[in-house]
């Protein structure tokens, strides 16, 4: 327990007060989400026909990730989705 306290006290105050928590499970979840979101985004931009669905496939992946994760880590999932959406070239 003393190792955890010394680790927390060595962080700058701004890092200790972050609104989200980052641990190994959250990091792995964000990584898996990023891969799934990228695949869904690339697949949908590759297809030229319109799919009849109430949700766009990448947004359905984002919604699923948000529903399965803690609210403190939602910020990470939303931040990760922006570069994938805006920096991935569309094939059209």
PyMOL Python script that loads the backbone (N, CA, C, O; Angstrom):
from pymol import cmd

cmd.read_pdbstr("""\
ATOM      1  N   UNK A   1       0.804  -1.183   0.000  1.00  0.00           N
ATOM      2  CA  UNK A   1       0.000   0.000   0.000  1.00  0.00           C
ATOM      3  C   UNK A   1       0.858   1.262   0.000  1.00  0.00           C
ATOM      4  O   UNK A   1       0.462   2.282  -0.564  1.00  0.00           O
ATOM      5  N   UNK A   2       2.017   1.199   0.622  1.00  0.00           N
ATOM      6  CA  UNK A   2       2.877   2.382   0.686  1.00  0.00           C
ATOM      7  C   UNK A   2       3.447   2.715  -0.689  1.00  0.00           C
ATOM      8  O   UNK A   2       3.705   3.883  -0.980  1.00  0.00           O
ATOM      9  N   UNK A   3       3.647   1.707  -1.541  1.00  0.00           N
ATOM     10  CA  UNK A   3       4.136   1.976  -2.889  1.00  0.00           C
ATOM     11  C   UNK A   3       3.111   2.773  -3.680  1.00  0.00           C
ATOM     12  O   UNK A   3       3.468   3.685  -4.425  1.00  0.00           O
ATOM     13  N   UNK A   4       1.849   2.433  -3.520  1.00  0.00           N
ATOM     14  CA  UNK A   4       0.805   3.153  -4.235  1.00  0.00           C
ATOM     15  C   UNK A   4       0.731   4.594  -3.757  1.00  0.00           C
ATOM     16  O   UNK A   4       0.604   5.511  -4.568  1.00  0.00           O
ATOM     17  N   UNK A   5       0.809   4.801  -2.462  1.00  0.00           N
ATOM     18  CA  UNK A   5       0.767   6.160  -1.931  1.00  0.00           C
ATOM     19  C   UNK A   5       1.945   6.986  -2.423  1.00  0.00           C
ATOM     20  O   UNK A   5       1.774   8.147  -2.795  1.00  0.00           O
ATOM     21  N   UNK A   6       3.141   6.401  -2.428  1.00  0.00           N
ATOM     22  CA  UNK A   6       4.306   7.155  -2.892  1.00  0.00           C
ATOM     23  C   UNK A   6       4.211   7.428  -4.387  1.00  0.00           C
ATOM     24  O   UNK A   6       4.659   8.476  -4.851  1.00  0.00           O
ATOM     25  N   UNK A   7       3.637   6.507  -5.142  1.00  0.00           N
ATOM     26  CA  UNK A   7       3.458   6.715  -6.574  1.00  0.00           C
ATOM     27  C   UNK A   7       2.469   7.852  -6.821  1.00  0.00           C
ATOM     28  O   UNK A   7       2.714   8.724  -7.655  1.00  0.00           O
ATOM     29  N   UNK A   8       1.351   7.837  -6.093  1.00  0.00           N
ATOM     30  CA  UNK A   8       0.349   8.892  -6.255  1.00  0.00           C
ATOM     31  C   UNK A   8       0.909  10.246  -5.823  1.00  0.00           C
ATOM     32  O   UNK A   8       0.618  11.264  -6.451  1.00  0.00           O
ATOM     33  N   UNK A   9       1.697  10.267  -4.774  1.00  0.00           N
ATOM     34  CA  UNK A   9       2.216  11.543  -4.299  1.00  0.00           C
ATOM     35  C   UNK A   9       3.306  12.083  -5.223  1.00  0.00           C
ATOM     36  O   UNK A   9       3.583  13.282  -5.203  1.00  0.00           O
ATOM     37  N   UNK A  10       3.930  11.225  -6.031  1.00  0.00           N
ATOM     38  CA  UNK A  10       4.972  11.695  -6.935  1.00  0.00           C
ATOM     39  C   UNK A  10       4.402  12.290  -8.216  1.00  0.00           C
ATOM     40  O   UNK A  10       5.120  12.958  -8.961  1.00  0.00           O
ATOM     41  N   UNK A  11       3.124  12.057  -8.478  1.00  0.00           N
ATOM     42  CA  UNK A  11       2.497  12.654  -9.651  1.00  0.00           C
ATOM     43  C   UNK A  11       2.260  14.138  -9.426  1.00  0.00           C
ATOM     44  O   UNK A  11       2.008  14.567  -8.300  1.00  0.00           O
ATOM     45  N   UNK A  12       2.342  14.920 -10.491  1.00  0.00           N
ATOM     46  CA  UNK A  12       1.962  16.326 -10.335  1.00  0.00           C
ATOM     47  C   UNK A  12       0.487  16.432  -9.947  1.00  0.00           C
ATOM     48  O   UNK A  12      -0.311  15.546 -10.254  1.00  0.00           O
ATOM     49  N   UNK A  13       0.149  17.486  -9.295  1.00  0.00           N
ATOM     50  CA  UNK A  13      -1.219  17.657  -8.812  1.00  0.00           C
ATOM     51  C   UNK A  13      -2.222  17.649  -9.968  1.00  0.00           C
ATOM     52  O   UNK A  13      -3.338  17.155  -9.804  1.00  0.00           O
ATOM     53  N   UNK A  14      -1.848  18.184 -11.131  1.00  0.00           N
ATOM     54  CA  UNK A  14      -2.767  18.222 -12.267  1.00  0.00           C
ATOM     55  C   UNK A  14      -3.059  16.817 -12.791  1.00  0.00           C
ATOM     56  O   UNK A  14      -4.172  16.559 -13.251  1.00  0.00           O
ATOM     57  N   UNK A  15      -2.082  15.898 -12.734  1.00  0.00           N
ATOM     58  CA  UNK A  15      -2.324  14.530 -13.174  1.00  0.00           C
ATOM     59  C   UNK A  15      -3.181  13.760 -12.182  1.00  0.00           C
ATOM     60  O   UNK A  15      -3.970  12.904 -12.580  1.00  0.00           O
ATOM     61  N   UNK A  16      -3.036  14.050 -10.920  1.00  0.00           N
ATOM     62  CA  UNK A  16      -3.800  13.344  -9.908  1.00  0.00           C
ATOM     63  C   UNK A  16      -5.276  13.721  -9.947  1.00  0.00           C
ATOM     64  O   UNK A  16      -6.113  12.960  -9.462  1.00  0.00           O
ATOM     65  N   UNK A  17      -5.610  14.867 -10.508  1.00  0.00           N
ATOM     66  CA  UNK A  17      -6.987  15.336 -10.541  1.00  0.00           C
ATOM     67  C   UNK A  17      -7.630  15.166 -11.918  1.00  0.00           C
ATOM     68  O   UNK A  17      -8.596  15.863 -12.229  1.00  0.00           O
ATOM     69  N   UNK A  18      -7.125  14.269 -12.736  1.00  0.00           N
ATOM     70  CA  UNK A  18      -7.717  14.052 -14.051  1.00  0.00           C
ATOM     71  C   UNK A  18      -9.135  13.517 -13.912  1.00  0.00           C
ATOM     72  O   UNK A  18      -9.415  12.755 -12.986  1.00  0.00           O
ATOM     73  N   UNK A  19     -10.039  13.903 -14.817  1.00  0.00           N
ATOM     74  CA  UNK A  19     -11.424  13.461 -14.692  1.00  0.00           C
ATOM     75  C   UNK A  19     -11.651  12.020 -15.139  1.00  0.00           C
ATOM     76  O   UNK A  19     -12.762  11.507 -15.004  1.00  0.00           O
ATOM     77  N   UNK A  20     -10.647  11.373 -15.656  1.00  0.00           N
ATOM     78  CA  UNK A  20     -10.784   9.990 -16.083  1.00  0.00           C
ATOM     79  C   UNK A  20      -9.676   9.167 -15.450  1.00  0.00           C
ATOM     80  O   UNK A  20      -8.642   9.700 -15.047  1.00  0.00           O
ATOM     81  N   UNK A  21      -9.902   7.864 -15.366  1.00  0.00           N
ATOM     82  CA  UNK A  21      -8.890   6.996 -14.783  1.00  0.00           C
ATOM     83  C   UNK A  21      -8.266   6.145 -15.871  1.00  0.00           C
ATOM     84  O   UNK A  21      -8.964   5.638 -16.750  1.00  0.00           O
ATOM     85  N   UNK A  22      -6.971   5.991 -15.815  1.00  0.00           N
ATOM     86  CA  UNK A  22      -6.256   5.193 -16.795  1.00  0.00           C
ATOM     87  C   UNK A  22      -5.539   4.088 -16.051  1.00  0.00           C
ATOM     88  O   UNK A  22      -4.619   4.348 -15.276  1.00  0.00           O
ATOM     89  N   UNK A  23      -5.955   2.861 -16.284  1.00  0.00           N
ATOM     90  CA  UNK A  23      -5.262   1.710 -15.739  1.00  0.00           C
ATOM     91  C   UNK A  23      -5.040   0.732 -16.890  1.00  0.00           C
ATOM     92  O   UNK A  23      -5.340   1.057 -18.039  1.00  0.00           O
ATOM     93  N   UNK A  24      -4.531  -0.435 -16.604  1.00  0.00           N
ATOM     94  CA  UNK A  24      -4.210  -1.397 -17.663  1.00  0.00           C
ATOM     95  C   UNK A  24      -5.467  -1.854 -18.397  1.00  0.00           C
ATOM     96  O   UNK A  24      -5.450  -1.974 -19.622  1.00  0.00           O
ATOM     97  N   UNK A  25      -6.543  -2.107 -17.681  1.00  0.00           N
ATOM     98  CA  UNK A  25      -7.778  -2.551 -18.329  1.00  0.00           C
ATOM     99  C   UNK A  25      -8.373  -1.464 -19.217  1.00  0.00           C
ATOM    100  O   UNK A  25      -8.863  -1.747 -20.310  1.00  0.00           O
ATOM    101  N   UNK A  26      -8.330  -0.228 -18.749  1.00  0.00           N
ATOM    102  CA  UNK A  26      -8.858   0.873 -19.547  1.00  0.00           C
ATOM    103  C   UNK A  26      -8.003   1.085 -20.783  1.00  0.00           C
ATOM    104  O   UNK A  26      -8.536   1.314 -21.869  1.00  0.00           O
ATOM    105  N   UNK A  27      -6.701   1.013 -20.641  1.00  0.00           N
ATOM    106  CA  UNK A  27      -5.813   1.166 -21.789  1.00  0.00           C
ATOM    107  C   UNK A  27      -6.029   0.084 -22.829  1.00  0.00           C
ATOM    108  O   UNK A  27      -6.046   0.363 -24.028  1.00  0.00           O
ATOM    109  N   UNK A  28      -6.194  -1.151 -22.376  1.00  0.00           N
ATOM    110  CA  UNK A  28      -6.468  -2.239 -23.310  1.00  0.00           C
ATOM    111  C   UNK A  28      -7.831  -2.062 -23.966  1.00  0.00           C
ATOM    112  O   UNK A  28      -7.983  -2.328 -25.158  1.00  0.00           O
ATOM    113  N   UNK A  29      -8.805  -1.624 -23.213  1.00  0.00           N
ATOM    114  CA  UNK A  29     -10.138  -1.392 -23.766  1.00  0.00           C
ATOM    115  C   UNK A  29     -10.115  -0.301 -24.828  1.00  0.00           C
ATOM    116  O   UNK A  29     -10.761  -0.425 -25.869  1.00  0.00           O
ATOM    117  N   UNK A  30      -9.374   0.761 -24.566  1.00  0.00           N
ATOM    118  CA  UNK A  30      -9.272   1.855 -25.543  1.00  0.00           C
ATOM    119  C   UNK A  30      -8.548   1.375 -26.793  1.00  0.00           C
ATOM    120  O   UNK A  30      -8.918   1.759 -27.902  1.00  0.00           O
ATOM    121  N   UNK A  31      -7.538   0.556 -26.637  1.00  0.00           N
ATOM    122  CA  UNK A  31      -6.816   0.018 -27.789  1.00  0.00           C
ATOM    123  C   UNK A  31      -7.706  -0.884 -28.640  1.00  0.00           C
ATOM    124  O   UNK A  31      -7.714  -0.770 -29.866  1.00  0.00           O
ATOM    125  N   UNK A  32      -8.448  -1.772 -28.003  1.00  0.00           N
ATOM    126  CA  UNK A  32      -9.370  -2.651 -28.733  1.00  0.00           C
ATOM    127  C   UNK A  32     -10.452  -1.817 -29.413  1.00  0.00           C
ATOM    128  O   UNK A  32     -10.825  -2.092 -30.554  1.00  0.00           O
ATOM    129  N   UNK A  33     -10.955  -0.797 -28.716  1.00  0.00           N
ATOM    130  CA  UNK A  33     -11.953   0.087 -29.310  1.00  0.00           C
ATOM    131  C   UNK A  33     -11.391   0.794 -30.536  1.00  0.00           C
ATOM    132  O   UNK A  33     -12.066   0.877 -31.562  1.00  0.00           O
ATOM    133  N   UNK A  34     -10.162   1.305 -30.445  1.00  0.00           N
ATOM    134  CA  UNK A  34      -9.564   2.030 -31.561  1.00  0.00           C
ATOM    135  C   UNK A  34      -9.438   1.134 -32.792  1.00  0.00           C
ATOM    136  O   UNK A  34      -9.707   1.575 -33.910  1.00  0.00           O
ATOM    137  N   UNK A  35      -9.036  -0.106 -32.595  1.00  0.00           N
ATOM    138  CA  UNK A  35      -8.918  -1.038 -33.722  1.00  0.00           C
ATOM    139  C   UNK A  35     -10.301  -1.337 -34.312  1.00  0.00           C
ATOM    140  O   UNK A  35     -10.471  -1.317 -35.531  1.00  0.00           O
ATOM    141  N   UNK A  36     -11.284  -1.613 -33.457  1.00  0.00           N
ATOM    142  CA  UNK A  36     -12.632  -1.917 -33.942  1.00  0.00           C
ATOM    143  C   UNK A  36     -13.253  -0.706 -34.635  1.00  0.00           C
ATOM    144  O   UNK A  36     -13.915  -0.856 -35.662  1.00  0.00           O
ATOM    145  N   UNK A  37     -13.051   0.480 -34.090  1.00  0.00           N
ATOM    146  CA  UNK A  37     -13.603   1.694 -34.685  1.00  0.00           C
ATOM    147  C   UNK A  37     -12.954   1.966 -36.041  1.00  0.00           C
ATOM    148  O   UNK A  37     -13.638   2.347 -36.991  1.00  0.00           O
ATOM    149  N   UNK A  38     -11.638   1.771 -36.133  1.00  0.00           N
ATOM    150  CA  UNK A  38     -10.941   1.974 -37.397  1.00  0.00           C
ATOM    151  C   UNK A  38     -11.428   0.994 -38.457  1.00  0.00           C
ATOM    152  O   UNK A  38     -11.663   1.383 -39.601  1.00  0.00           O
ATOM    153  N   UNK A  39     -11.578  -0.260 -38.089  1.00  0.00           N
ATOM    154  CA  UNK A  39     -12.065  -1.266 -39.045  1.00  0.00           C
ATOM    155  C   UNK A  39     -13.482  -0.930 -39.497  1.00  0.00           C
ATOM    156  O   UNK A  39     -13.789  -1.018 -40.686  1.00  0.00           O
ATOM    157  N   UNK A  40     -14.344  -0.548 -38.564  1.00  0.00           N
ATOM    158  CA  UNK A  40     -15.721  -0.193 -38.921  1.00  0.00           C
ATOM    159  C   UNK A  40     -15.743   1.039 -39.819  1.00  0.00           C
ATOM    160  O   UNK A  40     -16.511   1.083 -40.781  1.00  0.00           O
ATOM    161  N   UNK A  41     -14.927   2.025 -39.528  1.00  0.00           N
ATOM    162  CA  UNK A  41     -14.892   3.236 -40.332  1.00  0.00           C
ATOM    163  C   UNK A  41     -14.360   2.956 -41.737  1.00  0.00           C
ATOM    164  O   UNK A  41     -14.924   3.431 -42.723  1.00  0.00           O
ATOM    165  N   UNK A  42     -13.282   2.190 -41.827  1.00  0.00           N
ATOM    166  CA  UNK A  42     -12.721   1.863 -43.146  1.00  0.00           C
ATOM    167  C   UNK A  42     -13.677   0.994 -43.957  1.00  0.00           C
ATOM    168  O   UNK A  42     -13.811   1.184 -45.166  1.00  0.00           O
ATOM    169  N   UNK A  43     -14.339   0.048 -43.309  1.00  0.00           N
ATOM    170  CA  UNK A  43     -15.283  -0.814 -44.017  1.00  0.00           C
ATOM    171  C   UNK A  43     -16.441   0.001 -44.561  1.00  0.00           C
ATOM    172  O   UNK A  43     -16.856  -0.201 -45.702  1.00  0.00           O
ATOM    173  N   UNK A  44     -16.963   0.910 -43.771  1.00  0.00           N
ATOM    174  CA  UNK A  44     -18.116   1.678 -44.213  1.00  0.00           C
ATOM    175  C   UNK A  44     -17.746   2.681 -45.289  1.00  0.00           C
ATOM    176  O   UNK A  44     -18.547   2.919 -46.193  1.00  0.00           O
ATOM    177  N   UNK A  45     -16.562   3.278 -45.228  1.00  0.00           N
ATOM    178  CA  UNK A  45     -16.169   4.209 -46.278  1.00  0.00           C
ATOM    179  C   UNK A  45     -15.758   3.472 -47.547  1.00  0.00           C
ATOM    180  O   UNK A  45     -15.766   4.054 -48.632  1.00  0.00           O
ATOM    181  N   UNK A  46     -15.399   2.203 -47.420  1.00  0.00           N
ATOM    182  CA  UNK A  46     -15.066   1.400 -48.600  1.00  0.00           C
ATOM    183  C   UNK A  46     -16.329   1.033 -49.365  1.00  0.00           C
ATOM    184  O   UNK A  46     -16.322   1.010 -50.596  1.00  0.00           O
ATOM    185  N   UNK A  47     -17.400   0.748 -48.660  1.00  0.00           N
ATOM    186  CA  UNK A  47     -18.671   0.397 -49.284  1.00  0.00           C
ATOM    187  C   UNK A  47     -19.325   1.651 -49.839  1.00  0.00           C
ATOM    188  O   UNK A  47     -19.338   2.692 -49.183  1.00  0.00           O
ATOM    189  N   UNK A  48     -19.866   1.553 -51.046  1.00  0.00           N
ATOM    190  CA  UNK A  48     -20.493   2.720 -51.661  1.00  0.00           C
ATOM    191  C   UNK A  48     -22.014   2.716 -51.511  1.00  0.00           C
ATOM    192  O   UNK A  48     -22.651   3.749 -51.720  1.00  0.00           O
ATOM    193  N   UNK A  49     -22.597   1.593 -51.158  1.00  0.00           N
ATOM    194  CA  UNK A  49     -24.046   1.556 -51.019  1.00  0.00           C
ATOM    195  C   UNK A  49     -24.474   1.944 -49.609  1.00  0.00           C
ATOM    196  O   UNK A  49     -23.678   1.914 -48.671  1.00  0.00           O
ATOM    197  N   UNK A  50     -25.721   2.301 -49.484  1.00  0.00           N
ATOM    198  CA  UNK A  50     -26.240   2.758 -48.201  1.00  0.00           C
ATOM    199  C   UNK A  50     -26.824   1.568 -47.447  1.00  0.00           C
ATOM    200  O   UNK A  50     -27.635   0.812 -47.981  1.00  0.00           O
ATOM    201  N   UNK A  51     -26.396   1.418 -46.201  1.00  0.00           N
ATOM    202  CA  UNK A  51     -26.912   0.356 -45.346  1.00  0.00           C
ATOM    203  C   UNK A  51     -28.101   0.870 -44.548  1.00  0.00           C
ATOM    204  O   UNK A  51     -27.999   1.921 -43.914  1.00  0.00           O
ATOM    205  N   UNK A  52     -29.227   0.160 -44.561  1.00  0.00           N
ATOM    206  CA  UNK A  52     -30.359   0.613 -43.759  1.00  0.00           C
ATOM    207  C   UNK A  52     -30.163   0.219 -42.291  1.00  0.00           C
ATOM    208  O   UNK A  52     -30.377  -0.934 -41.917  1.00  0.00           O
ATOM    209  N   UNK A  53     -29.762   1.168 -41.484  1.00  0.00           N
ATOM    210  CA  UNK A  53     -29.598   0.901 -40.055  1.00  0.00           C
ATOM    211  C   UNK A  53     -29.850   2.189 -39.290  1.00  0.00           C
ATOM    212  O   UNK A  53     -29.621   3.278 -39.815  1.00  0.00           O
ATOM    213  N   UNK A  54     -30.311   2.076 -38.069  1.00  0.00           N
ATOM    214  CA  UNK A  54     -30.575   3.285 -37.295  1.00  0.00           C
ATOM    215  C   UNK A  54     -29.294   3.980 -36.819  1.00  0.00           C
ATOM    216  O   UNK A  54     -29.323   5.172 -36.514  1.00  0.00           O
ATOM    217  N   UNK A  55     -28.189   3.263 -36.752  1.00  0.00           N
ATOM    218  CA  UNK A  55     -26.913   3.834 -36.339  1.00  0.00           C
ATOM    219  C   UNK A  55     -25.877   3.611 -37.420  1.00  0.00           C
ATOM    220  O   UNK A  55     -25.876   2.579 -38.092  1.00  0.00           O
ATOM    221  N   UNK A  56     -24.994   4.586 -37.585  1.00  0.00           N
ATOM    222  CA  UNK A  56     -23.855   4.409 -38.456  1.00  0.00           C
ATOM    223  C   UNK A  56     -22.923   3.443 -37.751  1.00  0.00           C
ATOM    224  O   UNK A  56     -22.739   3.554 -36.538  1.00  0.00           O
ATOM    225  N   UNK A  57     -22.338   2.515 -38.455  1.00  0.00           N
ATOM    226  CA  UNK A  57     -21.588   1.410 -37.844  1.00  0.00           C
ATOM    227  C   UNK A  57     -20.491   1.896 -36.879  1.00  0.00           C
ATOM    228  O   UNK A  57     -20.430   1.384 -35.761  1.00  0.00           O
ATOM    229  N   UNK A  58     -19.631   2.846 -37.243  1.00  0.00           N
ATOM    230  CA  UNK A  58     -18.636   3.297 -36.265  1.00  0.00           C
ATOM    231  C   UNK A  58     -19.270   3.933 -35.027  1.00  0.00           C
ATOM    232  O   UNK A  58     -18.752   3.777 -33.921  1.00  0.00           O
ATOM    233  N   UNK A  59     -20.376   4.642 -35.199  1.00  0.00           N
ATOM    234  CA  UNK A  59     -21.038   5.221 -34.029  1.00  0.00           C
ATOM    235  C   UNK A  59     -21.664   4.147 -33.156  1.00  0.00           C
ATOM    236  O   UNK A  59     -21.758   4.318 -31.941  1.00  0.00           O
ATOM    237  N   UNK A  60     -22.091   3.049 -33.754  1.00  0.00           N
ATOM    238  CA  UNK A  60     -22.593   1.924 -32.960  1.00  0.00           C
ATOM    239  C   UNK A  60     -21.463   1.293 -32.152  1.00  0.00           C
ATOM    240  O   UNK A  60     -21.682   0.858 -31.021  1.00  0.00           O
ATOM    241  N   UNK A  61     -20.261   1.237 -32.716  1.00  0.00           N
ATOM    242  CA  UNK A  61     -19.095   0.727 -31.983  1.00  0.00           C
ATOM    243  C   UNK A  61     -18.767   1.668 -30.820  1.00  0.00           C
ATOM    244  O   UNK A  61     -18.471   1.213 -29.715  1.00  0.00           O
ATOM    245  N   UNK A  62     -18.821   2.970 -31.069  1.00  0.00           N
ATOM    246  CA  UNK A  62     -18.564   3.942 -30.007  1.00  0.00           C
ATOM    247  C   UNK A  62     -19.620   3.834 -28.911  1.00  0.00           C
ATOM    248  O   UNK A  62     -19.281   3.840 -27.728  1.00  0.00           O
ATOM    249  N   UNK A  63     -20.883   3.735 -29.282  1.00  0.00           N
ATOM    250  CA  UNK A  63     -21.941   3.604 -28.290  1.00  0.00           C
ATOM    251  C   UNK A  63     -21.762   2.340 -27.451  1.00  0.00           C
ATOM    252  O   UNK A  63     -21.954   2.366 -26.235  1.00  0.00           O
ATOM    253  N   UNK A  64     -21.400   1.251 -28.092  1.00  0.00           N
ATOM    254  CA  UNK A  64     -21.170   0.001 -27.361  1.00  0.00           C
ATOM    255  C   UNK A  64     -20.010   0.137 -26.381  1.00  0.00           C
ATOM    256  O   UNK A  64     -20.085  -0.342 -25.250  1.00  0.00           O
ATOM    257  N   UNK A  65     -18.939   0.791 -26.822  1.00  0.00           N
ATOM    258  CA  UNK A  65     -17.793   0.983 -25.929  1.00  0.00           C
ATOM    259  C   UNK A  65     -18.165   1.860 -24.743  1.00  0.00           C
ATOM    260  O   UNK A  65     -17.729   1.602 -23.621  1.00  0.00           O
ATOM    261  N   UNK A  66     -18.958   2.880 -24.976  1.00  0.00           N
ATOM    262  CA  UNK A  66     -19.361   3.751 -23.881  1.00  0.00           C
ATOM    263  C   UNK A  66     -20.277   3.029 -22.904  1.00  0.00           C
ATOM    264  O   UNK A  66     -20.175   3.230 -21.694  1.00  0.00           O
ATOM    265  N   UNK A  67     -21.166   2.197 -23.415  1.00  0.00           N
ATOM    266  CA  UNK A  67     -22.072   1.472 -22.534  1.00  0.00           C
ATOM    267  C   UNK A  67     -21.362   0.401 -21.716  1.00  0.00           C
ATOM    268  O   UNK A  67     -21.812   0.062 -20.621  1.00  0.00           O
ATOM    269  N   UNK A  68     -20.264  -0.132 -22.231  1.00  0.00           N
ATOM    270  CA  UNK A  68     -19.543  -1.194 -21.531  1.00  0.00           C
ATOM    271  C   UNK A  68     -18.434  -0.683 -20.615  1.00  0.00           C
ATOM    272  O   UNK A  68     -17.847  -1.466 -19.868  1.00  0.00           O
ATOM    273  N   UNK A  69     -18.141   0.600 -20.659  1.00  0.00           N
ATOM    274  CA  UNK A  69     -17.042   1.135 -19.854  1.00  0.00           C
ATOM    275  C   UNK A  69     -17.571   2.021 -18.728  1.00  0.00           C
ATOM    276  O   UNK A  69     -18.753   2.362 -18.678  1.00  0.00           O
ATOM    277  N   UNK A  70     -16.655   2.381 -17.827  1.00  0.00           N
ATOM    278  CA  UNK A  70     -17.002   3.292 -16.734  1.00  0.00           C
ATOM    279  C   UNK A  70     -17.121   4.709 -17.279  1.00  0.00           C
ATOM    280  O   UNK A  70     -16.478   5.056 -18.269  1.00  0.00           O
ATOM    281  N   UNK A  71     -17.932   5.509 -16.642  1.00  0.00           N
ATOM    282  CA  UNK A  71     -18.137   6.872 -17.123  1.00  0.00           C
ATOM    283  C   UNK A  71     -16.874   7.721 -17.017  1.00  0.00           C
ATOM    284  O   UNK A  71     -16.721   8.690 -17.760  1.00  0.00           O
ATOM    285  N   UNK A  72     -15.977   7.376 -16.112  1.00  0.00           N
ATOM    286  CA  UNK A  72     -14.732   8.135 -15.985  1.00  0.00           C
ATOM    287  C   UNK A  72     -13.821   7.974 -17.194  1.00  0.00           C
ATOM    288  O   UNK A  72     -12.963   8.823 -17.433  1.00  0.00           O
ATOM    289  N   UNK A  73     -13.991   6.902 -17.957  1.00  0.00           N
ATOM    290  CA  UNK A  73     -13.122   6.680 -19.113  1.00  0.00           C
ATOM    291  C   UNK A  73     -13.799   7.012 -20.440  1.00  0.00           C
ATOM    292  O   UNK A  73     -13.211   6.773 -21.495  1.00  0.00           O
ATOM    293  N   UNK A  74     -14.996   7.545 -20.421  1.00  0.00           N
ATOM    294  CA  UNK A  74     -15.681   7.920 -21.666  1.00  0.00           C
ATOM    295  C   UNK A  74     -14.896   8.955 -22.451  1.00  0.00           C
ATOM    296  O   UNK A  74     -14.867   8.923 -23.682  1.00  0.00           O
ATOM    297  N   UNK A  75     -14.267   9.861 -21.745  1.00  0.00           N
ATOM    298  CA  UNK A  75     -13.489  10.906 -22.382  1.00  0.00           C
ATOM    299  C   UNK A  75     -12.433  10.312 -23.310  1.00  0.00           C
ATOM    300  O   UNK A  75     -12.216  10.830 -24.405  1.00  0.00           O
ATOM    301  N   UNK A  76     -11.781   9.247 -22.893  1.00  0.00           N
ATOM    302  CA  UNK A  76     -10.740   8.615 -23.713  1.00  0.00           C
ATOM    303  C   UNK A  76     -11.310   8.039 -25.006  1.00  0.00           C
ATOM    304  O   UNK A  76     -10.722   8.209 -26.074  1.00  0.00           O
ATOM    305  N   UNK A  77     -12.445   7.363 -24.913  1.00  0.00           N
ATOM    306  CA  UNK A  77     -13.042   6.765 -26.103  1.00  0.00           C
ATOM    307  C   UNK A  77     -13.455   7.834 -27.109  1.00  0.00           C
ATOM    308  O   UNK A  77     -13.275   7.655 -28.313  1.00  0.00           O
ATOM    309  N   UNK A  78     -13.997   8.921 -26.631  1.00  0.00           N
ATOM    310  CA  UNK A  78     -14.430   9.994 -27.529  1.00  0.00           C
ATOM    311  C   UNK A  78     -13.227  10.676 -28.162  1.00  0.00           C
ATOM    312  O   UNK A  78     -13.250  10.991 -29.352  1.00  0.00           O
ATOM    313  N   UNK A  79     -12.188  10.906 -27.388  1.00  0.00           N
ATOM    314  CA  UNK A  79     -10.973  11.539 -27.927  1.00  0.00           C
ATOM    315  C   UNK A  79     -10.303  10.645 -28.966  1.00  0.00           C
ATOM    316  O   UNK A  79      -9.811  11.150 -29.976  1.00  0.00           O
ATOM    317  N   UNK A  80     -10.272   9.342 -28.748  1.00  0.00           N
ATOM    318  CA  UNK A  80      -9.641   8.410 -29.693  1.00  0.00           C
ATOM    319  C   UNK A  80     -10.423   8.350 -31.004  1.00  0.00           C
ATOM    320  O   UNK A  80      -9.831   8.137 -32.062  1.00  0.00           O
ATOM    321  N   UNK A  81     -11.733   8.534 -30.949  1.00  0.00           N
ATOM    322  CA  UNK A  81     -12.536   8.425 -32.170  1.00  0.00           C
ATOM    323  C   UNK A  81     -12.317   9.596 -33.125  1.00  0.00           C
ATOM    324  O   UNK A  81     -12.466   9.423 -34.334  1.00  0.00           O
ATOM    325  N   UNK A  82     -11.969  10.784 -32.622  1.00  0.00           N
ATOM    326  CA  UNK A  82     -11.800  11.943 -33.492  1.00  0.00           C
ATOM    327  C   UNK A  82     -10.654  11.806 -34.491  1.00  0.00           C
ATOM    328  O   UNK A  82     -10.881  12.045 -35.677  1.00  0.00           O
ATOM    329  N   UNK A  83      -9.439  11.437 -34.089  1.00  0.00           N
ATOM    330  CA  UNK A  83      -8.375  11.299 -35.097  1.00  0.00           C
ATOM    331  C   UNK A  83      -8.666  10.216 -36.127  1.00  0.00           C
ATOM    332  O   UNK A  83      -8.309  10.358 -37.297  1.00  0.00           O
ATOM    333  N   UNK A  84      -9.307   9.143 -35.700  1.00  0.00           N
ATOM    334  CA  UNK A  84      -9.634   8.082 -36.661  1.00  0.00           C
ATOM    335  C   UNK A  84     -10.618   8.599 -37.689  1.00  0.00           C
ATOM    336  O   UNK A  84     -10.483   8.322 -38.881  1.00  0.00           O
ATOM    337  N   UNK A  85     -11.600   9.345 -37.238  1.00  0.00           N
ATOM    338  CA  UNK A  85     -12.619   9.854 -38.152  1.00  0.00           C
ATOM    339  C   UNK A  85     -12.072  10.916 -39.095  1.00  0.00           C
ATOM    340  O   UNK A  85     -12.401  10.918 -40.282  1.00  0.00           O
ATOM    341  N   UNK A  86     -11.245  11.812 -38.585  1.00  0.00           N
ATOM    342  CA  UNK A  86     -10.805  12.935 -39.402  1.00  0.00           C
ATOM    343  C   UNK A  86      -9.511  12.697 -40.158  1.00  0.00           C
ATOM    344  O   UNK A  86      -9.262  13.381 -41.151  1.00  0.00           O
ATOM    345  N   UNK A  87      -8.678  11.759 -39.736  1.00  0.00           N
ATOM    346  CA  UNK A  87      -7.409  11.523 -40.406  1.00  0.00           C
ATOM    347  C   UNK A  87      -7.391  10.307 -41.318  1.00  0.00           C
ATOM    348  O   UNK A  87      -6.462  10.136 -42.107  1.00  0.00           O
ATOM    349  N   UNK A  88      -8.415   9.456 -41.217  1.00  0.00           N
ATOM    350  CA  UNK A  88      -8.481   8.289 -42.089  1.00  0.00           C
ATOM    351  C   UNK A  88      -9.039   8.721 -43.439  1.00  0.00           C
ATOM    352  O   UNK A  88     -10.135   9.277 -43.511  1.00  0.00           O
ATOM    353  N   UNK A  89      -8.290   8.466 -44.510  1.00  0.00           N
ATOM    354  CA  UNK A  89      -8.794   8.890 -45.828  1.00  0.00           C
ATOM    355  C   UNK A  89      -9.989   8.039 -46.267  1.00  0.00           C
ATOM    356  O   UNK A  89     -10.026   6.825 -46.063  1.00  0.00           O
ATOM    357  N   UNK A  90     -10.943   8.708 -46.865  1.00  0.00           N
ATOM    358  CA  UNK A  90     -12.083   7.967 -47.410  1.00  0.00           C
ATOM    359  C   UNK A  90     -11.727   7.499 -48.816  1.00  0.00           C
ATOM    360  O   UNK A  90     -10.969   8.158 -49.528  1.00  0.00           O
ATOM    361  N   UNK A  91     -12.270   6.383 -49.198  1.00  0.00           N
ATOM    362  CA  UNK A  91     -11.935   5.817 -50.523  1.00  0.00           C
ATOM    363  C   UNK A  91     -13.039   6.144 -51.501  1.00  0.00           C
ATOM    364  O   UNK A  91     -13.764   5.254 -51.945  1.00  0.00           O
ATOM    365  N   UNK A  92     -13.170   7.382 -51.831  1.00  0.00           N
ATOM    366  CA  UNK A  92     -14.231   7.737 -52.765  1.00  0.00           C
ATOM    367  C   UNK A  92     -14.031   9.013 -53.461  1.00  0.00           C
ATOM    368  O   UNK A  92     -14.867   9.410 -54.273  1.00  0.00           O
TER     369      UNK A  92
END
""", "prot")
cmd.dss("prot")
cmd.show_as("cartoon", "prot")
cmd.util.cbc("prot")
cmd.orient("prot")
